[in-house]
């Protein structure tokens, strides 16, 4: 029996109203393999996915691989320096042809040595001369639609998808003076096999309600009640909030002060605040005056995800002789928060699997969660199967 019923669809109404009236989405949305497969079709194959940063692919031949919701992808600069995002699945027998990152002149499948150019064109096919009506040009790697936003590489399987940039207007305003398109990117940890649904990760990331409780002394500089929630519009592609600080130049490290260079064009007011942004379904940003930490979220299945963490920094940061030490301290500070969040996300997923799991009510400090519900439910409704019963 399907979980994708008309009754379930109708129940979403309770989750998209005003925050002081709304309830949590039904727990089955976080636990059902069938519902996750629906999301793969309705969301991950139609929405804009983050696959990395543009400055991670500077030279022709540079490439990075990432798997998002079961889809292995390659982001690469071709020989003409054009940025491409392609499937990493060989068109012969389905092997993944590349992993990790590096620089190369072509991609060769290790299995049978089918070879592809940096643009995805099939170049070499050993011992295929007897295949009837076989044309290499019919077997190129499928490409995704690509757009660059604030230095992030966004890709979409749907070539008819509306442009990404116009849905980010309010976040562009929030990021004014950070210069993210020209910052320096440093990779952080990749953490696989985290045992919770991708939506649990998104909700926790942009929930200020827990900040003063769970994180306690780690986050006294950014208390839960000092937030401005960005207004919601159904055409928005992101959910954001401005987090005000108790002191200027606060940051995510044990000193609670910026230890890396502050972004050089920030105003005094901007140095007194930060922010948190969700760009569903894959990207989350944590913004402070000396770093923007980003998290690329990739579901593995209904109850497991991988996260890829990276950092956008003021370019002058690398000139400090103590940079390696300072960056490690900054990264360790982010990881201190992550350790607490990892515990609560895992325990939340366990609770959502219970037959007694609630559709709880929200605090006013969880406005961002209701906005995320609205983003989701709009897409669920649009792509709900006609045979729902």
C-alpha positions in Angstrom: 0.0 0.0 0.0 1.4 3.4 -1.0 2.0 6.2 1.6 1.4 8.8 -1.2 -2.3 9.1 -0.4 -4.7 12.0 -0.8 -5.1 12.1 2.9 -1.4 12.6 3.4 -1.4 15.3 0.8 -4.3 17.1 2.6 -2.5 16.8 5.9 0.3 19.2 4.7 -2.1 22.1 5.2 -1.4 22.0 8.9 2.3 22.7 8.4 2.3 25.8 6.2 0.2 28.3 8.1 1.4 31.0 10.5 4.2 29.8 12.8 1.9 30.2 15.9 -0.6 27.8 14.3 1.5 25.3 12.3 2.5 21.8 13.1 5.5 19.6 12.1 5.2 17.8 8.8 4.0 14.1 9.2 6.8 11.9 10.5 6.4 9.5 7.6 8.0 12.1 5.4 11.3 11.6 7.2 11.3 7.8 7.4 9.5 6.3 4.4 11.7 4.9 1.6 8.8 5.3 -0.8 8.4 9.0 0.2 12.2 9.5 -0.3 11.9 8.0 -3.8 9.1 10.5 -4.5 11.4 13.3 -3.3 14.2 12.1 -5.6 11.8 12.6 -8.6 9.9 15.6 -7.4 12.8 17.6 -5.9 16.3 16.4 -6.5 15.8 15.9 -10.3 14.0 19.2 -10.7 15.6 21.7 -8.3 19.0 23.4 -8.4 21.7 21.4 -6.6 25.0 22.7 -5.3 28.0 20.7 -6.5 30.9 23.0 -5.3 32.6 26.3 -5.7 33.9 27.9 -8.9 37.4 28.6 -7.5 37.8 24.8 -6.9 37.9 24.4 -10.7 40.3 27.1 -11.9 42.2 25.4 -14.7 41.1 23.4 -17.8 41.0 19.7 -16.7 40.2 20.5 -13.1 37.3 18.3 -11.9 35.5 17.4 -8.7 33.0 14.5 -8.2 30.0 14.4 -5.9 27.1 12.1 -5.5 23.7 13.7 -4.7 20.6 11.6 -3.9 22.2 8.6 -5.7 23.3 10.5 -8.7 27.1 10.5 -9.3 28.2 13.8 -10.9 31.4 15.4 -12.3 31.9 19.1 -12.3 34.8 20.0 -14.7 36.4 22.7 -16.7 36.8 21.6 -20.3 39.6 22.5 -22.6 38.0 25.8 -23.5 37.6 26.6 -19.8 33.9 26.2 -19.9 32.4 24.8 -16.7 30.3 21.6 -17.1 28.4 19.3 -14.8 27.9 15.8 -16.1 26.7 12.4 -15.1 29.7 10.3 -13.9 28.0 7.1 -15.1 29.6 5.3 -18.0 27.2 4.9 -21.0 28.4 1.3 -21.5 27.6 -0.7 -18.4 26.9 1.9 -15.8 30.2 2.1 -13.9 31.1 5.3 -12.2 34.0 6.7 -14.2 35.6 9.1 -11.7 35.9 9.8 -8.0 37.4 12.5 -5.8 39.0 15.5 -7.5 42.1 16.4 -9.6 43.1 17.4 -13.1 43.0 15.3 -16.2 42.8 15.5 -20.0 40.0 13.0 -20.3 37.9 10.5 -18.2 38.5 6.8 -18.8 36.2 4.2 -17.4 38.4 1.7 -15.5 36.1 -1.2 -16.4 36.3 -1.3 -20.3 38.2 1.9 -21.0 35.5 3.8 -22.7 37.0 7.3 -22.8 35.2 10.7 -22.6 36.4 14.2 -23.2 36.2 17.0 -20.6 33.0 18.1 -22.3 31.5 14.6 -21.8 31.8 13.6 -25.5 32.5 9.9 -26.0 36.0 9.6 -27.6 37.1 6.0 -27.4 35.3 2.7 -27.4 37.7 -0.3 -27.6 36.4 -3.3 -29.6 33.1 -1.8 -30.5 33.6 -1.9 -34.3 31.2 -4.9 -34.7 28.3 -3.2 -32.8 25.5 -2.6 -35.3 24.5 1.0 -35.8 26.7 2.1 -33.0 27.4 5.9 -33.1 29.6 7.3 -30.4 27.9 10.7 -30.5 24.7 9.0 -29.2 26.5 8.0 -26.0 28.0 11.2 -24.5 27.7 11.8 -20.8 24.4 13.5 -20.0 24.9 17.1 -19.0 23.1 19.2 -16.4 22.0 22.8 -16.7 24.6 25.0 -14.9 24.4 28.4 -13.3 26.9 30.2 -11.0 25.6 32.0 -8.0 27.8 33.9 -5.5 30.6 31.6 -6.6 28.6 28.4 -6.0 28.2 26.0 -8.9 24.5 25.2 -9.2 23.3 22.4 -11.5 19.9 21.1 -12.5 18.9 17.8 -14.3 15.9 19.7 -15.7 17.1 21.7 -18.7 13.7 23.6 -18.7 14.0 24.7 -15.1 13.6 28.4 -14.5 16.8 30.4 -13.8 18.2 30.1 -10.3 19.5 33.6 -9.7 16.1 35.5 -9.6 15.0 33.3 -6.7 17.9 34.4 -4.6 17.2 38.2 -4.5 16.7 38.5 -0.8 19.8 36.4 -0.1 21.9 38.5 -2.5 20.8 41.5 -0.4 21.9 39.7 2.8 25.3 38.9 1.3 26.0 42.4 0.0 29.7 43.3 0.7 30.8 39.7 1.4 32.2 39.3 -2.1 31.6 35.6 -2.1 32.2 35.4 -5.9 35.9 36.3 -5.2 36.6 34.8 -1.8 39.0 31.9 -1.2 37.5 28.5 -0.7 39.0 25.9 1.6 37.5 22.4 1.9 36.6 21.0 5.2 35.4 17.7 6.3 33.2 15.3 4.4 31.1 13.2 6.8 29.3 10.2 5.3 26.7 7.9 6.8 25.0 10.4 9.1 21.9 8.6 10.3 19.1 11.0 9.6 16.8 12.3 6.9 18.0 15.3 4.8 15.1 17.4 6.0 16.2 16.9 9.7 19.6 18.3 8.7 18.0 21.4 7.0 15.6 22.0 9.9 18.3 21.9 12.6 20.7 24.1 10.6 18.3 27.0 10.4 16.5 26.6 13.7 17.5 29.4 16.1 15.3 28.0 18.9 17.9 25.5 19.9 20.9 27.8 19.8 20.8 29.1 23.3 19.7 25.7 24.7 21.6 23.0 23.0 24.8 25.0 22.2 24.6 27.0 25.5 28.1 28.5 26.3 29.3 27.9 22.7 26.9 30.5 21.3 26.3 33.2 24.0 27.3 35.7 21.3 24.3 34.9 19.2 21.3 34.2 21.4 18.1 32.6 20.1 15.9 35.7 20.6 18.1 38.0 18.5 17.0 37.0 15.1 15.2 38.8 12.2 13.5 36.3 9.9 13.5 37.2 6.2 10.0 37.5 4.8 8.6 34.6 2.8 7.4 34.6 -0.8 6.3 31.4 -2.6 8.7 32.2 -5.4 11.7 32.3 -3.1 14.4 29.7 -3.5 15.9 30.1 0.0 15.0 30.6 3.6 17.1 33.0 5.7 17.5 34.8 9.0 19.7 37.5 10.3 21.4 36.6 13.6 22.3 39.6 15.7 25.4 39.4 17.9 26.0 40.7 21.4 29.4 42.1 20.3 31.0 43.2 17.1 33.0 40.7 15.1 31.7 37.5 16.8 32.5 34.1 15.2 32.3 30.3 15.6 35.4 29.5 17.6 36.2 29.1 21.3 37.1 32.8 21.6 33.7 33.8 20.1 35.6 36.5 18.3 36.9 36.7 14.7 40.4 35.2 14.4 40.6 35.4 10.6 40.4 38.6 8.6 37.0 40.1 8.5 35.5 40.4 5.0 37.1 43.7 3.9 33.9 45.5 2.6 31.6 44.8 5.5 30.0 47.8 7.2 30.1 48.2 10.9 26.4 47.1 11.2 27.2 44.0 9.2 30.1 43.2 11.6 27.5 43.1 14.4 25.5 40.3 12.8 25.6 37.1 10.9 23.1 34.9 9.3 21.9 31.4 8.3 20.5 30.4 4.9 18.9 27.3 3.6 19.0 26.8 -0.2 17.0 23.6 -0.5 17.6 20.8 -1.2 21.4 20.7 -0.9 23.0 23.9 0.4 23.2 25.7 3.8 25.2 28.7 4.7 26.4 29.9 8.2 27.6 33.5 7.9 29.9 35.4 10.3 32.2 38.4 9.6 35.3 36.3 9.1 34.0 33.2 7.3 31.0 31.7 5.5 30.8 28.0 6.3 28.8 26.1 3.7 27.3 22.6 3.9 26.4 20.6 0.9 23.9 18.0 1.9 23.5 14.8 -0.1 20.9 12.2 0.9 22.0 8.5 0.6 18.5 7.2 1.4 15.5 8.0 3.5 17.5 7.8 6.8 21.1 8.7 5.9 23.1 11.6 4.4 26.6 12.8 3.6 27.6 16.3 4.3 30.5 18.2 2.6 31.7 21.2 4.6 33.7 24.1 3.1 34.7 27.6 4.0 34.7 30.9 2.1 37.4 33.3 3.4 38.7 36.8 2.8 41.6 36.1 0.3 44.1 38.0 2.5 43.6 35.3 5.2 46.1 33.0 3.5 48.9 35.6 3.8 49.1 35.4 7.6 52.1 33.2 8.6 49.8 31.8 11.3 47.0 31.0 8.9 47.2 27.2 9.2 46.9 27.5 13.0 44.1 30.1 12.9 42.1 28.2 10.3 42.4 25.0 12.3 41.0 26.9 15.4 38.2 28.3 13.3 37.3 24.9 11.8 37.5 23.2 15.2 35.0 25.8 16.4 32.5 24.9 13.7 33.1 21.2 14.5 32.3 21.8 18.2 28.8 22.9 17.1 28.6 20.0 14.6 29.3 17.4 17.3 26.3 18.6 19.3 24.1 18.9 16.2 25.1 15.4 15.1 23.8 13.9 18.4 20.5 15.7 18.3 19.9 15.0 14.6 20.5 11.3 15.1 18.2 11.1 18.1 15.5 13.1 16.3 15.6 10.6 13.5 15.2 7.8 16.0 12.2 9.5 17.5 10.6 10.1 14.2 10.7 6.4 13.5 8.5 5.8 16.6 4.8 5.1 16.1 4.3 7.8 18.8 6.2 10.4 16.9 4.4 13.8 17.1 3.3 16.5 14.8 4.6 19.0 17.3 3.8 22.7 17.5 6.4 25.4 16.7 7.9 28.2 18.8 7.9 31.7 17.3 11.7 31.2 17.1 11.1 28.5 14.5 9.7 30.7 11.7 12.4 29.3 9.4 11.1 25.8 9.8 7.6 26.8 8.7 9.1 28.6 5.7 11.0 25.4 4.8 7.7 23.5 5.0 6.1 25.9 2.5 9.0 25.4 0.1 8.6 21.6 0.4 4.8 21.5 0.3 4.6 23.6 -2.9 6.7 21.0 -4.7 5.0 18.0 -3.1 1.6 19.3 -4.3 2.9 20.1 -7.8 4.3 16.6 -8.4 1.9 14.5 -6.3 1.0 11.3 -8.2 -2.4 11.2 -9.7 -3.2 7.8 -8.3 -3.0 9.0 -4.7 -5.9 7.3 -2.8 
